[in-house]
Every structure is written in structure tokens, then in C-alpha cells.
Amino acid sequence: MSRSEKSARNAWRPKASVILRSPVHLLAFGFGTGLMPKGPGTAGTVVGVPLFVAMMQLSWPAFVLLLLALSVFGCWLCGESARRLGVHDYGGIVFDEIIGYVVAAVPLLPVFMLNRHGLVAGLAAAFVLFRIFDIWKPWPISWLDAQLHGGVGIMVDDLVAGLFAGAVLGAALVLTG
């Protein structure tokens, strides 16, 4: 999707009262962070940070199961919110960024289960790397973004951006020991 198509898609803004009163929209819009007039994706990604910190308290199997469940739920949630708005992948739908950030931060788990030192720097690095890949959308992220539709299309490009960001973060953690 070109920048002009995305700009046109996001020129219309839903009323905050509609978003904040609907549980579907409230969750899809990251508890209202998606209503930010500038950078709703970045604002929504912020919600992923405390979610990841809470999830890192879980056992590894529970973490993975919850992440998978949230990813599947996100496909339905984002698709349903877009359907109700009548706009595919409206910029204010940020649940995909929230879960994409959690994916990006996964390499921090083994490090911080042993030692909380550097947690803030690690969370910030995951944040910056995820936003870079989410905005830049290198292949195949851009291809997935253009080819997939509905809730799956909304979620998958951010999940893959999270995988790319996590791979870079993981490599950096290995190289820095």
C-alpha cells in the first residue's frame, strides 16, 4: 500500500467516544493510544512494553501459549475493529503493534530471567528496532502487508516485523555477551 493510500485511509478519524465505549475498539486501539493524532503506531507500541514485562514473569511454555493466543485473538480483534469502522488496517488499530513488540522483545527473556540488569535498555532497544522494521517494512513484510487482508493481514506484517527486530536484538545480545 502506498503512502498516499495510507494517508487517504487515515484521513477520516473515528469519534473517540465510539472507540472508548466499544470493548472491541478499545482493545484494538490499545486502550485509546491509537487515537493519538500523530504516531498512533508508536503510541500503541508503548502498551506492549508493560505487557511484555508482565508476560516475562510467566514460565516459558505459558509465555509462548499466551503469545500465540494473543496473536490469534489479534487477528479476529483487528479484523472485527476494521470491519466495524469500514476501513482496512486503520492506523489507530494498534493491537498488532502491541503484540509485534512482544515478539521483538522475546530475545530478552533468557537474559533477564537470570539478571534484571539492563532491562530498561533492552526494552528500549526492542522498541526502537520494532518501530524501524514496522515503519520501513523491508521484504517480505511489505509483500505480506500488500497481499494479506482482514485481521490476518493487519497482524501478520507486525508479527514478522517483530521477528526481524527480535533477530537483530538477539544477535546484538549474543555479540555483546
N, C-alpha and C positions, 0 to 999 in steps of 0.2 A: 504494500500500500504506500503510495507516495505521500510526501509531507503535505501537499495541498489537499489530498483526500482526507488525511487525518485531521487537518485544520478545519475542513468543512464539517467533518463528522463531529468535531468537538465544539463547533461554534454555538450550537444550541446547548443550553445549560438547564438541567432539571432543577426544580424548586427544592431547596434544602428540606422543606417540610415533608415532601414526598419521600425523599431518601431516608430521612431520620425516623419516619413513622413506620416504614416497612422493614421487617426483620431481614428479608432477602436483600434489599438495597443497603440497609445499614451494615450488614456483614460484607457485601460485595464492595461497598465504598469504604471499607476499612474503618468503620465506626465514625465516618464523616471526613476522614482525611482526604478521600477522593474528591471532596467538594472544593479543595483548595483551587483558586483560580489559576495559579502558576505552579507547575511541577507537582501535579497530583500523584504521579507515579512515585516520585521521590518521597513525598509526604506519606504515602501509603507504605512504602518500604520501611519507614521508621517503625511501623507497627510490627513488622517482622522481627525486630531486634528483641523486644521483651518476650515475644512468643518463642523465639529460639532459646533465650535464656531459661525460660520456664521448661521447655521441652528437653533441654540438656540435663535436667535433673532425672529424667526417665532412664530406665535401662535401655541398652542398645536395641533389643527387639521391640520394646514398646515405642521407642523413638521412631523406628522405621515404620511400624504399623500405623502410628498416628500420622506420620508424614504422608504415607500412601493414602490413608483415609481422607486427609485434608486435601490432597491433590484430586482425588476422585470427586469429593464433595465440591471442590472448587470448580470443576468442570460443569457440574449442574448449577451451582450458585451463580457463576459468572454468566453462563448461558441464559439462565432464567432472568437475571437482572437486565441483561441486554435485550431479551425478548420483551420484557415489560416496558423498557424505555423506548423500544423500537429502533435502537441504534446498536450495530455490532461493535463490540470492543470499544465502547465509550471510554475515554481517557480517565474518567472518575472511577471506573471499576478497577479496584486496586488489590483485590484479594489475590490475584495472580502474582503481583509483585511481593506481597507478604510471604506467600509460600515459596516463591522463587528465591527470596532472600534466605529463608531457612535452608533450602537446598545448597545455596552458595556457602553457608556457614558450617555445613557438615564437617569439613576437614578440621574444624576447631575442636570437635568432640574429644578425640583421643588426647589431644594436648591438654585441654582444660579439665578433663576428668581427673588428671593427675596433679595439675598445678593451675591455679587461677591467675597466676602472674601473666600479665599481658592480655588479659581478656578484653579490655576496652579497645586496645589496638587491633586485636584480631577481629572483633566485631566491626570496627570501623573499616578495616581492610576488606572484609566480606561485603560490607555495604557499598563501598566505592567500586569494587570490582563488579558486583552485581549490576549497579546502575550503568557502568560503562558498557557491559555486554547487552543489557536490556535496551539501552538507547542506540548503541552502534548497530546491533543486530547483524553480526557477520554471518556468512553462510554456515550452517543451514538454518540458523534462527530466522533470517529474513525470508527464506523459502517457506519454512513452516508457517510463519506469520501470514504469508500470502496465500498458502494452499489450504490451510485448515480453517474451518468456520465453526460457529457456535461456541459453546463453552469450552470444548476441547481446543479449538483454535486460540481462544483467549488465554488458556492456561499453558499450553504446551510450549509456546515460544519463551515464556518466562521460566518455565522449568528447565528448558535447555540453556537459557542464559545463566541460570543458577548453576547448572552443571559445568559450564565453561568457566564461570567465575570461581567455582569450587575447585576446579582442576588447577587453575592458576594459583589460588590460595594454597592448596595442598602442596604444589611444587615449591612454592616460596617457603612453606613451613619445613619441608624436607631439606631444602638447600640451606636454610638458616639454622638447622639443627634444633 
